[in-house]
Amino acid sequence: MKTVTFAVPCYNSAEYMDACIESILKCDGGEGDVEIIVVDDGSAKDDTPAKADAWAAKHPDIIRAVHQENGGHGEAVNTGLAHATGRYFKVVDSDDWLDEAAMREIMAYLRRQNELEEATDLVIGNYVYEKVHEGTRTVMHYRNVFPEGREFGWDEAGHFGQSQYLLMHSVIYRTELLREIGLTLPKHTFYVDNLFVYVPLPHVKTIYYRDVDMYRYYIGREDQSVNESVMMGRIDQQLRVTRLMIDAVRLPDGVPEKRLERYMENYLSMMMCICSIFLRMIDTDEAEDEREAIWSYLKANNPDVYRRIRRSVLNMGTNLPTELGRKIGISGYRMARRIFKFN
């Protein structure tokens, strides 16, 4: 069995996919236990399909190219998971890359786990926001949250700080755990990385954290999904993902550990805040109706969680009434973005 499968969703990625794949290849280190599945998600505007095939031909024992009709990021992840033969599964977006030194430490642990009958469910590393156009970087770590360098459970997790969340960039799941829970991401939907991380968490019993800057997350392209104007244009997909998160995990009953339940509620609160703030940025009657609808959906499906999230500092500030309240909420979001360096 391969130690880890890296899935690389590619959509018109010819300009930057080579650097991504090269960084993953270094994880193998001549061991032959790494698998890279390059998923060409219906690319038609550049030579992504040809590049994927060329990589597979050059490294046939490591790289496989899979071509499919365009189904979006989530469907590309689904395809990678369906083809994975590794004990672990990691998604690396085609414009991002992995740090060679950090991955040497991560891979050493994964290789030890691959020899065991009961392997760790979730392996976590840091990720770095690389704002290449600004020449800045921001490290997102978890050294205040998790014990470092040993296996542990949720009962040993500490308090997550503001803007400190587990994202797709920072997680490596045991492949069979994802398959056992039937994780499937929706087609033609952005922001499904939230589902990928959030839904499996209640099923995770064992965790390992390494305080190394594993994943480099590129920020800066105008068409990027986290660009503010792009997010407003795709607000329907943000709303869809948030509803799916509400449906997928019943809080608190569906979460076995109080510290994890608190984290997941805070994460859902953040998602509700994002929905609210971008609908207020759009500033139309239809957007206001949508804002009321998503809150009504949460209230109908989980009234206790609705009351706590609606009264949280985060969402009280983003849902203040009147035009002045709208402006205060948007200003607060943009200030937080500057402080915490996201987007």
N, C-alpha and C positions, 0 to 999 in steps of 0.2 A: 504493500500500500504506500502511495506517495504520502509524504508528511503534510504537505499543504497544497491546496489548489488556489491559485490567484485568478480571479475572473476580471477581465479588462473589457468593460463595455465600450465600444467604439462607434461613434456616429460622425462621419465626416471628420475624422481625427488625424488625417495624414500629416498635418503640420507638426503635431506634438507627440504622437503615440510612440515613436521610436525611443524617445528618452524614457518614457514610462516603462516600456518593455525591457530596455537595457537595465534599468534599476532593479527590476524584479529578477532578471536572469542572474544577477550577482548574489541573490539569496541562495541559489543552488550550491555554489561553491564547489562544484565538481562531485557532489554527492549523488546527483541523479534522482533526488527525492522531491523535487519541486515540479509542479505542473502549472502551466499558464494557458488559460483558455481565453483567446481573443475573440470576442463576440462582435462581429460586424453587424450592426443593427440597421440593415437596409441602407447603408451609405451609398449615395449616388452622385455627390457633388465633387468628389475628389477620388484619389486612388487608395482609399482605406482598404477596400477588399483585396486589392493586389498586394498591398503591404502586409496585410494579415497572412495571406498565403505565402509570401516570401519569408516571413518570420518562421512559419510552420515548416517550410521546406528546409530552412537553415538549421533548425533545432527540432527535428522530428520527435525526439524522445522527451522533449520538455513542453513544446508549444503545439497547441491545436487551434486551428482557425475554424470558427463556426459562423456560417452566414445565415441570416434570417431576414424575413420581411420586417420592416420597421415596426417595433412594438414599444419603443420607449425604454428609458433607463431600467425600469422595474422588470420588464420582460427580458432584457439582456442579463440582468442578475439572475432571474429565474432559469434562463438557459445555461448560464455558467454553473449554477448549483445542480441542475439536472445532469450535466456532463462531468461533474467533479468526481475524482477518485481519491482525493487527498483526505487525510484524517481531519484536517482543518480547512476552513474556507475563508478567504479574504478577498474583498472587492477593492480594486484599485482603479479609480477613474483615469481615463486615458490622458488627461492633461495634468495629472498629479504624478508623484514619484515617491519611492521609498529610500530611506537613508541607509547606506551600506553598512556603516558601523553599528547603528542601532539594530538593524536586522540580523547581524551576526549573533547578537545576544538573544534576540527573540527566537531565531531559528534553532539555536542550541537548546532552548527549553522545549520547543515544539518537537524536536527530534527525540528528546528524552521521553516525552509524552507518547510519542508514536510507538514506543516499545512497550507501553503499559496497557493492561486490559481496561483499566478505568482511567481515562485521560481527562484532564481539566476541561471544563465546559467552555470557558471564556478566557481568552488571553488579551490583555489590554496594554497599549503603549501610548505615548503622547503623540499629538499631531501639531503641526506648525502651519499657521496661516502665512503663506508666502505672497505678500503684496509686491510682486516683481516690479510693477510700474512705479511704485513708491520707494523701492529698495528697502522695505521694512519686513520684519517677520515677528509674529507673536506666537509663543509656545503655549499650548493648552495642555497642562499636566494634571495629575491626580495624586500627587505625593501627599497632600493634606487629607485625602479621602481613603486611600487604600494602603494596607501594608505592602511593602515592596520586597520582591524577590522570593516569595513563598506562596504556596497555595492557601486560600482562605475562603470563607463564605460571607454572605451578606451581613451576618450578625457582627462582622468586624469592620464593616464599612463606616466611614465617618460622614461628615456633613459636606455636601457639594456646595460650592460657592456660586455666586451669581455668574451666569453665562458658562458655568462649568458642567457640561453635559457629555455623556457618552455618545459619540457620533460614529457613523460608518467608518470614518477615517481611523478611529482608535481601537476598533474591535476586531478580533479574530475568533470566530465561533467554531466549535466542534461541528463538523459537517452533519453527522447523524442527528445531532440535537435539532438542527434546522429542519431536517427531513422528518423527524419524528413528530414535530408539531405541525407539519404541513405548511410551512411558511411559503406563501405565494404572494408576490407583489402585483399590483394592478398594472395593466397595460396603459400606454399612452398617458402616463401620469408622472409629473415631476414631484420631487420632495418625498419619494418613497423610501429614501434612506432613513427617515424617521421611523417608519414601520419596521424596517429591517433590524434596527437596533432595539426598539421598544418592545415589540411583541414577544421575542424570545426570553426577555429578562426574567419573568417569573419561573421559567423552567431551568434556569441556571442555578446549579448548586455549588459549583467550585469555580474559583476565579484565580488568575495569576496576573499581577501587574509588574511591569518593568518600567522604571523611570528613565526611559530613553526616548528621543525624538524620532519616532518611527516613520511617521507619514507626513509628507509635505504636500499641503493643500494649496493649489494655485488659486489666487483671486485676482481678477483684473480685466478679464475679457468682457466686452460689452454685451455679448449674448449669453453670459453665464446665468444659470438659473437663480443665483442669489443676488443678481443685480436688482436694485430697487424697482426700476421701471419694468423689468421682466417679471418680477414677483407680482406687481399689480396686474399685469396682463394675464398672469396664470393663477389668479386668486381662486378660481374655481377648483383648481387642482390642490391647492393648499387646503381648501375647505373639505375636499373629498378625503384627503389623507387624514385630516383631523377627525372626521366622522368615523373613519375606519379604525383609528386608534381608540376612540371612545367605545366602539363596538368590540374590539379585539380583547381588551383586558377589563374585567369588571373590578373597579377599585372600590373598597379595599379587599373584597372577598377573594379575588383571583390572585392575590399576591401573598405568598407565605410568610414574608418577613417585614416587620414594621419599617425598618430603615429603607428597604427597597420600595415599599408602598409610598413612603413620603417622597422619595426621589421621583417615582413615576407620576405622582400627582403634580409635583412641581414641573415636570417635563410637559405634561398635558396642559398645565396652566400657561407655560411658555407658548405652546402651540396656539392656544386660544388667544393669547395676547397678539401673536403675529397676525392671525386672521383679523382681529379687531382693528389693529393699527393700519393694515394695508387697505381694508375696506373704508376706513376713515380717510385715508389718503385719496382714494378714488373719489369720494365725496359726491355721490349721486344718491337719489332716492332708492334706486335698485340696490346699491351697495349697502345702504342703511338697512334695507329689508333683509339682506343676506346676513348682516351682522346680528340682527335680532334672531334670525333663523338658526344660526349655529349655536347661539346661547340657549335657545329653546330646545334644540336637539340634545344638548348636554343635560339640561334640566329634566327633560322627559326620560332620558336613559339612565341618569344617575343623579337624583336630586341632592343627595348629601354632598357629593363631590362638587356639584354645581355651586352650592352655597359657599363652600370653602374657597373655591377658585375665584368666584365672582367677587368675594370680599378680600382677596389677596391684594397686597400693595401693588403688585404688577398689573393686575387687571382693573383695579379701581382707578388707577392713573390713566389707563388707555381707554376707558369707557365713560369718562366724565361727560355729563350732558352739556348741551349748548355748543355753539361754534367755538367759544373760548375753550371749552373742555376738549374739543377735537384738536385744536392747535396745541394745547398743553401736552396731550397724549403723543402727538407726532413729534413735538420737540423733545420730549423725554426719550422716545425711541432713538432719535438721531443722536442725542447726547450719549446714550448707552453704547451705540454703535461706535462712536469715536473713542470712548473709554476702553471698551473691550475688544476693539479692532476686528469685529466680525463683519462679513459682507464687504 
